[in-house]
Amino acid sequence: MRTLPIRKEILHEIRYVISQFFKAYAISHATDRHYHFLVAAAQQELRERKTAERLASEIKDFLAPDHGLGPLYLRAERPNMEGQERVPFHREEFYGSPKGTLNFWMPIMGVTEENTLRYVPNSEFIPDADIRTERLPDPHITKGSAANEIGLLYAPKRIVSGVDFEAAVPMEIPEGSAALFSGSLIHGAPGNKEPEIRFSIDFRIWPRAKDWSNLYSQQDPSEIKWLQNRIRGARSILEVGSCHGNSLRLFAQVAAPGALIRAIDIGDGTDWRDGQSTVHELQETIHQLREEGFEAKALFADSHSSEAIRWAQQWAPYDFVFIDGDHSYEGVKADWENYGGMGQVIAFHDIAYEPREVRRLWAEIKEEYITDEIVASRMGIGLITSAAMDYRENVIC
């Protein structure tokens, strides 16, 4: 972990923005919902002022020349909220960030030794496999709410074992300085029992996609490499069922520069690996892809809805369509019927997965079309091209 000085002008500007939004009389009468809207408005103002970009420029000597920035979050924890406005101990990989991510954290106002960020020294070296977590939904946070927008999780992961929290120590950062540390470091906020609001800001600094050799993904490495080789140079991509968005990042590695990338995801927080809210992770992925120069957008909606279909049709046809959403037979069949015709190359994930819902549809498709597939794991990927679809139609005619 490094402690880095920040120019006073930037700190003063951040404090000025906060002072314009947070008036004592308004805070004392605000409901939780109104307070979170207030934080979100101040956060948006800081984002529009390019605060994260300017802060990253302050510490550029400590960053790789080729990096991406995640969105800035303003943390404004009120006193005695019993943990409702803090993020529990975690590492960034819990929420979709790739290995090599850095965290920037800067105390702004009201941060003391008692309420400052805590971390477990050397915990960045603990293997992921040694840490057991569980999902505990927060009844105070709802998906898509202002609280969710300011980075509060409605289904956070909590560490059950594998980390010695008694070893946690305060992250003591002098006023006018910031901390830069590994995203793998176990860290979290202890709660604010001071009489004033605790203000801090943070954002993530990602390695560029082309360097993400350890990218977290729900894909088997050999299967995804096989697929990457078949879509290399794609100029337009649609993914139905994006979860954290890490498959999109893998596709972007081999896409044409500036490719059009679209994602549809229901955003229901039911990622099979961790059960976490995926909305913010996918939003961060889209943000980072834009930073990379891609023309990226996401829609949070049921892929079977007319809204989602019309949205995707705006940019059809796509060079590549990846179907990895609803895994029920009826659901994946609907996605095939609604989006299959939009792609030059169409791929299905989990063609070998149990239960056999996707496998059942894939078997039907193989009976009718010329296909290709790879099954190097319990998941598997199946591929069909529009040329194969056209060939069948011509033969029938």
N, C-alpha and C positions, 0 to 999 in steps of 0.2 A: 504494500500500500504506500502511495506517495501523498504527501501534503504539499499542495501547490498554491502559491500566492495568486490572487486575482485582483485586477485593477479596481481601485476604489470606485471609479466612475460607474462600472457595471453593477457593483453591489448597491451603490446609492440609487441607481435607476430601478433595480429590482425592488428595493424598499419603497421607492416612490410609487411604483405601480401598486404594490400591496396596500400602501396607505390610502390610495384613491378608492380602493374597493372595500376596504375593511374599516368601517367606522364603528366606534365603540357602541353608539346608540343602536345601530342597525344589528350588530352581532347579538346584543343582549336580547333582542326580540325575535330573532330569526328561528324558524323551525329548522329541523335537520335538512329537509328538502331544500328550503330557500338558502341555507348556508352552503350546501354543496353546489347549488347553482352559482352562488357568489364566487366560490373557489374556482369553479370551471371558467367563469368569465375572466377572472384575473389570470388564470393559466393561459387562456386563449390570447389575452393581451401580450403576455410574455412570449408566446410562440410567434405572434405576428411581428414582434420586435426582433425576431431572430436571436433570441437570447442564447439558446443552446449553441447555435453556430458561432456566435461571438465568443462564448466561453471556450468552445473547442479550439478556436483560434488562439486563445490565450495559452493553451497547453499543447500546442501543435508539436513542440519539440519532443513530447513524450508519446506521440501517437504515430502509428504507421501512416505513411503518406496516402495510402489507399484505404480509407475507412468510411463507414456510414454512421449516421446519427439517428437514434430513435427519438421519439417525441419527448419534449420536456414535460415533467410533472411538477406541479406545485403542491407540496404537502403542507396542510394547514390544520394541524391537530389541536382541537380545543381541549381545555383542561378536563380531566376526570371523565373521559368518554368510555372508560372500561374497554379500551382496545378497539372500539368501533371505527376509528379513523386512522388506523395504522396497518401496515402490512407485516404479518408475522415472519419469523425467521425463515429464510429461504436462500436458494441460489438461483441465478437467472435461468439456468437450464430447466428449472421446474416449469417455466412459463414460455418455453419455446426458443430461447436465445441460443445461438450456437456457441460451442466452445471457443474461447478466445475473446468473448465479449468483455468489455470493461464497463465499470460503473463510475459515473461522475456524480458526486454528492456534495452539496454545499449548504451549510447552515446559514440562515438569513437573519432571523430574529427569534428570540425566546428559546433558544437552544441552550441547555445547561448540561452539566455532567450527568444529571439524573435522567434527562429525557433524550439525550443524544442517541444516535444510531449505535447499536451494539453489534459486535462481530466476534466470531470464534477464531482466534489466531491459527493459521496454518490449515484451516478447514477446507481451503481450496484444493488440498491434496487428497481429501477423502474420496474414494471412488463412489460413483453414483450408486453402484450395486450395494454398497454398505449402508446406505441411508434409506430407511423405510418411512414412507409418508402415508397420510390418509387425507381424504377430502372431507372437509367439514363446512357445509354451506353456511353462509352468514345470513341470518334472517333480516338483517338491517340493510342489506345491499341487494338491489335488484338489477338484472341485466339491462343494459342500455340506459340506466339512470344517470343523473349528474354525478352521483357518488362513484358509479362505475367509470365515468368519463375521466375522473380525476385520479384513477388508478387504484381505487378500492375494489377488492375482488369479492364477488358474490359466492365464489366456491374456492377459497384458497386451499393450498396444500399445506398441511401442518406436519412437521417432522415428528415422528413417533419414536424412532431410535436411530442410533448410528452417529449422533452428535452429542458431545459433552457440553451442555449449555452452562454448566457451572464454570467453564473456562471462558465464557464470554466477557468481553471488556468493552468499556466505552470507546467510541471513535471520537477522540478529542481533537477537534479541528479549530485552530485559532480563527477569530473573526477576520474576514477578508481573505480566507483561504478555502480551498476545496480538497476533497479526497478523491483520488483516482485509484480504483482497486479492481481486482479480478471479479468478474461476474460469478465465478465459482465459489467465492468466499461466502460462507454462511453468515448472513447479516439480517437484522430486523430492528424495528423500533420497539422500545419497551413500554410505550404509553406515556402520556403527558399528565403529570400530577402537579405541575407548576401552575401559578395563577394566570399566566398569559398563554396566548396561542403560540404554538411551536411552528415556525415557518422554516421550510427548507425546500430546495429544488434538486431534482435528479434527472438524469437521462442516461441512456445506454449508448455505448460506442461499439459498433459492430465491425468485425473484419469483413471485407468485401466478399461477396458470394463465391467468387472464383477461388478464394482461399479457404473456404469452409470445408475442410476435409472431414471434420467430425460433426457435421450438421445433424442435429436431432431430427429424425423423420420416421414416419410410420412406414418406411419402405425397406425392403431387403436390399443391401448394397449391390449385389450382382444383378438383381432384377431391375433396379432403377438405372444402372449403367447400360443394361441391354436396351431399355426404353429410351434413354438419353441418346444413344447412337442412332435411333430411328426417327428422332424428332429434331436432330441437330439442324440449326439454322432456321427454325420455325419463326415466322414473323407475327403470328397471332396465336394465342393460347387461351382456352377456356377450361377452367377446372370446376367441376360440380362436386362440392363437398371438400372444402379446403382446410378445415380444422385450424391448426396453428398457422398454416400457410407455408410450411417448410418444404412440401413437395413443389410448390410454386417456385421457391428459391432454387431447388434442384433443376427444374425445367429452365429457369432463367439462366443457369450456368451455360446452357448449350443453345439458347435462343439467339436470334439475330439481335444486334445492338438496337436498342430502342423499340423492341418488339411490343406489340399490344398484348396485355395480359389481363384477363378478367377472371374473377372468382365469385362463385355463389356458395354461400354457406348459411345454414339455418342459425348458427351461433347459439346452440342450446347448451353448451358447456358439457357435452357428454363424450369428450375424447376418451376412447377406450383405454388409453394408457394411464391417464392421470385424472380424468373426470373434471378437468378444470374449465373455467371460462375461457373460451377460445377467441372471444370477440376482440379483445385488446391485442392479443398476439397476432391475429390476422391483420388488424389495422396497422400494427407496427411493421409487419411484413410488407404491406402495400406501400407504406411510407418509405421504407428502405429501398424497395424496388424502384420507386420514383426517384429517389436519390441516385440510384444506379443509372438512371436515364430511361427506364422503361415506362411505357404508357399504361400504368396499372390502376385498376379499380376493383372494388369488391361490393357485392350486394348481399346484405344479410336478410335472407328470405327463404321460405320453403321452395326448394327447386321445382316442386310440382305445381306451384302457383302460376297463374297467368302473368302476374307481375314479373316473376323471374324469367319466364320464357320470353316475354316481350323485351325485357332488358337485354338478354343475351342475343336476341335476333338483330339488335341494332348494329352489331359488328360482324355478323356472320357473312360468309363462311370463315371458319378458323382453320389454320393449318393443323392444329392439334386440339382435340377435346379429350379430357381425362375425366372419367366418371368414377367417383369414389364417395358418393353421398349415402343416401338411404340404402341399406343393405338387405332390406326385405325383398322378396321376389317381386311383389307388385311395385315397390318403390324403385328398384334399379331398372325394371322394365319400363316404367314411366320415364325415367331419365334417359334411357336408350331411345325411346320413341320421340321424346321431346328435343333431345340435343344431339343424338347420333347423326342426324342429317345435316347438322351445322358444321361437321368436321371433315377435313380431308383425311386425317388419321384419327381414329378413335380408339381409346384404350380403356380397359376396365381393370380396377384393382380388386384383389381378393377373389380371384376366380377359383381358388382352391381352398378357400377359407371355410371353416365350420362355424355355424350351420351352413348348409349348402344352398342358400338362397341365390347368391350371385353365381355359384357354380351351375345351378339349374338353368339360369338364363343363358349363361355362356355355352352350355351344351346345346341349347336350342339354336343359338346363333351359329355355332360350328356346323350344324346340320344344313344350314342354308347358305353360308358364305365361306369364302376362302379366308382363313384366319392365320394368325401366328401367335405364339404364346411362349412364356417362360414360367416355369414353376420350380424355383430354387429354394423355396421356403414353404411355410404353411399358408402363405398368402397367394402369390402368383399374379401375373399380369397377362391379360389377353389383348390382342391388337387386331383391328380390322381397318381397312382403308376404304375411302369412298369409291375407288376404282373397283374394288371387290363388290361393293354394293351395286354399282352401275352394271357390272358384269352380270350379276344375278338378274337384275331387272331386264336386261337385254335378252338374256336366255329365255326368261319366262315369256317375254313378248314374242 
